[in-house]
Amino acid sequence: RLAASCFLPRRRGLGYFVIAAMLGRAGWHGATARTVEGLVGTVFSQDADVQLTGALGALADDADRAGTPLQVVVKQLFREVLLMGRYGLLVDMPVEGAQVPYVCGYVPEAITNWRVGLVDGRAQLTQVRLREAFTEADPKDEWGERTYTRYRVLELDEAGIYRVRLFRYARNADGSERPNETVEIDEPIVPTRRKEPLREIPFVFFGPTALHPGVARSPLMDLINMNLHHFRLSAELNHGLFVTSMPTPVVIGDTARDLDKPGERRVGTAVAWELPMGADAKFLEFSGSGLNAIRDELQADEARMVLLGARLLEPQKRAAESAEALRLRQSGEAATLASIADTVSWGVTRALRFAAEWAGADPDANTFTLSQAFAHAAMSEDDALKVVQRWQQGGATEEDMFHALRVGGKLAPGETLDQWRRKLKDQGPLAAMAPAADLPAAAAA
């Protein structure tokens, strides 16, 4: 009922079962999911630049104490920011075992509230409320488990010291929860750093363009709304095809038939109907011209979704497209991705600073930077030659040429400036424009 009422608003004269049938016949055009996965894949097509020192090096392979590498954690984070426009990352320290900080991710739905106040004259996060699910053994079933809800409250107390409090719902005798009544679990936890309490909440909010707690609009909201509109049109079209696809027999002027007992009329080659004089029988058919408008609108929606970000759904162009046209067509999407990638990089670096301070490492030496290679269109051969000619004429340094060719995708992946300089010295500037594996035999000689 919820799905039918939310995605297909009920119209007057149509009951729930008709709406449910329309929902079952409708087709979902997965533009949003494919766009999200395509954009995430674009950003993470090259590994991020991760700098971890000391004990924080363990985060590269296990960032959340569940065996998830840091890059995978950030990929999930990026996906949520792209789709929902919001995410949260908590840095925590295990109570027992190796004292290596770890991170906990929170989806937007789990961040229920927050507060910002003035601390020493500057705006600072003073409280965050997080909803979590946890399981306990079912006392009535040795093999069963029950899932409950608890709230983790991160806050600065009256003295400005960071503490953590846990709350859960009160329970009835049968184990069910009473959502209107909460109880605190144990005593407040006061994390320390080298035996000193923290005076800042180690929690980072992520948005598409900023790291503040305010709720931001999803970057894909327009695409999502268009995808939903396309789904509703699909439901209307398929319902219309279902209703009108089968011809309906109609009998006109059969006055001898008892209207109170309509009975049944079988249709087929082995059945004969006897009708009184002047009566007629025919099939009522629908030409389908009224549904063509819905089909046209569906195609228009698909074109709009391509323009709104579903670039992976765009059909391959038969005609050749110039490098400049390709760059202009992709520049808007790349700028959006670049902005989100920058914000995520800053936020993860801030979280690593929290972790470094907690572990006694150098905060400035631990950074996370997503690759921006996707934001630049591939350099054409003519442009690469112009870069080399500019260097040969003294208009650019070797470092400038190296950077331009690397951004344009003309160098081998991972090639350093020193390696490229040796190639430039041994093989010449034109041979150094391409990866070694792609060099022609004459150039290599």
N, C-alpha and C positions, 0 to 999 in steps of 0.2 A: 504493500500500500504506500509506503513512504517513497519508494523509487518511482512508482507510477505517478504520484501526486507532485513530486519534485521535478522530474524531468519531462513529464507530459502533463501539463496542467489540465485538470478535468474541465470538460466543456459541458454545457447544459444539454441534457438528453442522452449523454453517454455514461453508462454505469461503470463501476470499477472493473468488471470483468472485460468490458470492451477496451478500456484503457490499458489493462494488463495485456490483452491480446495485441494491441497496437505496439506496446513496448516490446513484445516478443518478436514482432515482425520487423521492427525498425533495425537499421544497420548503423553501427557506429564507425565513423570515418576517423581512424586513429591519428589525426594530424598532430594533436597536442603531444601525445606520448612519443611519436616518432621525431618530432621537432626537438623535444627535450633531450632525448637520447642522442640525437645527431649533434646538437650544440654541445652537450657534455663531452661527447667523443671528439669534437673539434678542439675543445680547450685542452683535453687530456691526451691528445694525440702525441704530444711530447711530454716527457716527464718534467715535473716541476723542479725548480732549483731549491733543494732542501739543505740547510746548514744546521747540523746538530752537533753539539759538543758535549764531551764528558758522558755522564750517565744518561743524558737525554738522547743519546744515540740509539737507545733501545726503543724509542718511539717509532723509529722508521719501520720496524717489523711488528710492533705491538703497541698501538697508541691508546687502546681503551681497555687493556687487561683482558681482552677477549680474543687476542690474536689477530686483530685487524690492523694492517699497515696504515701509517699516517696518510699516505696518498689515497687510499681507499676511503678513509674517514672524510677527507676533504672532498673527494668526488661526490659522496652522498650529501655533504654539506652544500656543495655547489648546485647539485640537482634541486635541493629544497629551496634554495634562494632563487633559482631561476623559475621554478614552478610556483612557489608560494610567496616569495618575496621576503622570507624571514627564516631565521634559524638561531639556535643558541648553543654555545660551547662552554662547558664548565671544566675548569682545571681542578683536579683533586689529588690528594696524596693518600696512599694506602695506610691503614692504621698499623698493619703488621707486614712483615716481609721486607723486601727490598724497597728502600725509600726513593722510588722513582715516580715522579708525578705522571698522571695519565689524564685523558680527556673523556668527557661524557657529552654526547650530542643530544639535543632536545629539539624535536620538531615543533612548529608553531603552535599546534594544538595543545602541547604539553606545557607551554609557558602561559600560565593563567593570569598573572598579574606582576607588576613591578612598580618600584618607586624610585624617583630621582630627587636628591636633595643637595643642598649646599654644604660642602665639607671643605673647610679652610678657604672659603671664598670661591670655590669652583664647583660646577655641577658634577655630581658623582652618583653612581648607582648605590642606593642604600638598601634595597630589598628586591628579591626575585622569588616568585612562588612557582614551583614546578610540580606538575602532576606526574606520578609514576605508577606503574602497575607491578605488583609482586604476587608471588604465589606461595601458598602454604598447603601443607598436607591436609586432606579432608579427614576429620576425625571419624567420620562414618564409613569411609571407604579407604582401605589401606593402599589401594592402587590409584586413587583419585587425588586431584589437586583442586584448590579453589583459587581464583584470581581476585585480588582485592586492590583497592586504590589507596595510595598514600600521597601526601604532599610534603615536598622538601622546600623549606623556607630558608633562603640565604639572605642574611641581613647584617647590618651594622647596628650594634646595640647602642645604648645611651652614651657609652664611652668611646664609640667609634671603632669597636673591636668586632671583627668578623666572626660570626657564629652560624651554626647550622642546626635547625630544628626540624623534627619529623612529626607529622600528624597523620592519623588515619581516622576513618569513620568508626563510630561506635557500632557494636554488633548486637544482634538479637540472639536469643538462646539457640536458634537453629543455624547460626553462623552468617545470616544475611546482614547486610550493612544498613545503617541508618544514616542516610546522606545529610540529614539536618543536624547531626551531632558529631563533633570531632573530638578526639582525645590525643594528647601528645605522647609520643613514643620515647621513653627513656628521658635522659637529661640532654640539654643542648650540647652540641659538639663545638669546641673551640679549637680549630686547626692552628698549629704554630709553625713558624719558620725559624729554625735554629733556636728553639725554645721561646721565641717571641711571637705573640699573636699577630695575625694579619690585620691590616687596617684598610683593606680594599677587597671587594668581592671579586674573586677570580672567575668572572663570567663575562663572556663576550657575546654581544648581539650582532647578528649579521643581517644586512639588508642589501638591496641591489646596488645602492650607491653610497651608503653610509653605515657606520657602526653604532648608531644610536638605538635606544629601545623602541622608538616610535614604530608603529605598524606601517609598512610601506605597501604600495600596490604591486601585485605580481607583474613582472615584466611581460608575461604571456597572457594577461587577463583578456585583452582584446581577441587574441587567438582562441582562448578557451570559450569566450562568449559566442564567437562565430562557429566554433565546433559544436556547441550545444544547439545553436540555431539550425545548423545542418542536420543534426540528429532529429530534431523535431520535424523538419521538412521530410526527412526520410520516413519517419513514422506516418506522416500524412499521406505520402505517396504510396507506400506499401499497403496502407489500409484502403486507400482508394482502389488500388489494383486488386486487392482481395475481394472487395465488394462488387466490383464491376467486371471482373475477368470472366465469370461464368454467365452465359446467356440464361435468361429467366423466361420460361414459357408463360404466355398470357392467353386466356380464353375470354372472348368478348361475345355477349349476347346469349349465353347458355342459360335461358330462363327455366328450362326443365330441371336443372340441378337444384337440389335442396341446399340452400345456403347455410342452414343450421347444421348440416352434415357434409362438410366440404369433401371429406374423404381424401384420396390420393389419386393422382394421375401419373402413371408410369410413362417414361419417355424412352423410346427406342424403336428399332426397326421391326421388332416382333410384336408391337403393341398398336392397336387401332383405337382411335377415339370416334365415338358417334356423337355428332352435334346436331341440334335442331336447325331447321331452315333459317337462314339469315345469320347464324352464329359464325364466329371466325376464331382462329387460333394462330398465334405467331410467337416468335421469340423476341424478347426485348433485349437489345444489345446496346452496349455503351461504346461510342466511337473512341473515347480516350483523349479527345482533344483538350479537355479541361485539365488533364494531368500534365500536359506538356509545359504549362507555366511553372509547375512545381519542379519538373526536371530541369528547366532552364535556371531556376533559382538555386537548385542544388549545385549546378556547375558554376554559377556565379559565386556561391559561397566557397567552393573549393579554390577558385581563383583568388578570392579575398584572403583565404588562409595562407596561400602561397605568399602573398604580399605582406601578410602580418608576421611572417617568420617561418612558415613551413617550407623552407627552401628545398628540403630533401624530397618533397612531394612534387616539385616542379618537373615536368617532362623534359627530357634531353632535347636541346635545341638542334635542329637539323642544320641550320645555317651557322657558319663560323661566327664567333663572337670575339671582338677585339679585346686586347688586354685592358685597355682603358674602360671600355664598356663593362667588362667583368668587374673591374675594381670599383667603379661607381655603383654597380648593382649590389655589391657585397659590403660597401662601406658602412651603411647604416647598421646592418646586423653586426658587423665586426666591432663597431664603436660600442654597441650595447654590450656585447660579450667582453670587450676589453675593460669596460667600466666595472662590470661585475667581477671579472677576474682580478682586477686591482683591489677591489674592496675585500674580496675573500682572502687575497694574499696579505693585506694589512691586518685583517682580523686574526688569521691563523698565526701570523707573526706576533701579534699582541698576546695571544694565548701562550705561545712558546716563551715569551718574556716572563709571563707569570710562572710558568713551569721552571724556567731557568733560575729565577730568583728563589723559588722554593727549594730547588736542588743545590743552590749555592754555585751555579754556573754564571758565566758572563751573559747577561740578557741581550746585549747587542750582537753577540756572535751566533745566535740561534734565529734563523729566519726561514720563511717559506714564501716562494715566489712562483706563481703559475706562469707558464710560458705564454708569450704574446705573439708567437710566430704566426698564429692563425689570423691576426689582424692585418697582415700584409699580403697583398696579392703577389703571386709568383712573378719574379722579374723576367721580362722578355730578353731574348738574346741581344736585341739591339740596345736595350737599356744597359745590359751588362757590359757591352762593348764601350758604351759611352762612359761608364764608370771607370773602366781601365784607361781609356784615352784621357780622361780628366786627370788621372793619377800620373800618366806618362808626361803630361804637359805641365805638371807641377801644381795643379789646382786642388789636389787632395793628398793626404798622407796615406801610408800603407794601412794604418789603423782605420781611416775613413773608408778606404776601399774594402777592407776586410768586413767591416760592419755592414756596409751596403750590400755586399754579395751574400753575406750570411742571412740578413733579413729577407733578401730576395730569393732565398732557397737555392743558391748556386754553389754552396759549399757542402762538403760531406757532413753528415750529422755528427755532432760532438767534436768537430775539428777545432783545435785551439789556434790562437794567433801565431804561436811559435811554429806549430806544424805547418800552417799555411805559408809562413814566411820561407820555410825550407823548401816547400813545393814551388813557391814563386822563384826561388833562387835556382833550383835544379831544372825546372821545366818551363819557366817563362810565365808571363802574366795571363796569356790566353788559356794555357793548359791548367792554370791554377783556378780558373773560374768554375770548373766542374769537379765532382768527386773523382777520386783516382780510379774507381772501378769503371767509370764511364768514359775515360780518356781513349781517344782513338790511338791506334798503334803508332802512327807517325808522330803525333804530339808527344806520346810517352817516350819515344826514342829521343 
